[in-house]
Amino acid sequence: MKQFYKNGDECFFIHRNILISHFTDKKGILNMDNVKIWRDGLNGVDHVLRTDSHFLFVETIKDAEVIEE
């Protein structure tokens, strides 16, 4: 079952959540290039959110559109 996450007015499906520490080197410096590699490598992920402890690799849930026939 997919988890949902709401940030402001937007809703997301969470595909993966990974500790921020997995993207830092021994000196604690964050490597955002590795975050981008993960984002681009996960199917359906179009955005990355950050909490206090994790990066959330998410898919934006689009608003429904009414189609008139």
N, C-alpha and C positions, 0 to 999 in steps of 0.2 A: 504494500500500500504506500502510495506517495504521500509525503508530508507537504503541507502547505505552509507558506510564510507570508505574512502581510507586512509591508513596509510602506507607511504612508497610505496613499490611495491605491497602491499597486499590490497585486497578489502574484505569488510565484509557486511553482513546484520545486521542491528541493531534490536535486539529483544526487548530490554528495555534499557532505560537510567534513572538512579536514582541519585539524588543528593548525593554527597560524605558525606554531613552532616548527612544523614540517617544511616550511618555506623559508626558514632562517638559517644562516650559517653559524659556525661556532661562536662568532662574535655577536650574534643576535641581529645581524643585518638582514632585513627582509629582501628576498629576491622575487620581485614582481614578474619577471620574465617567466619563472616557473609557474606562477599562478596563471598567467596567460596561456601557457602551454596546456595546462590542465583544462582551462575553460574551452579552448579550441578543440581539445581531444575528446571531450565528453559529448556524446550525441544528444542534441536538443538543448544544450546549455547555451544561453545567450547573455548571461550576466553573472557577476560575482558580487555577493554582499559580504560584509565583514561584521562579525559580532565581536565581543570582547575577547573571545578565545578561538573562534573558528572562521574560516572562509566558507561561505555557502555558495555552491555552484548551482545556479537556479535557471529555470525556464520561465519567462514571463508569460502569465496567463492573459491573453488578449481579451478585451471587453467584447461582449456580444454585440453584433450589429443586426438591426432589423432590416430585412430585405423585403421591400414591397413588390408585389407582382402585379 
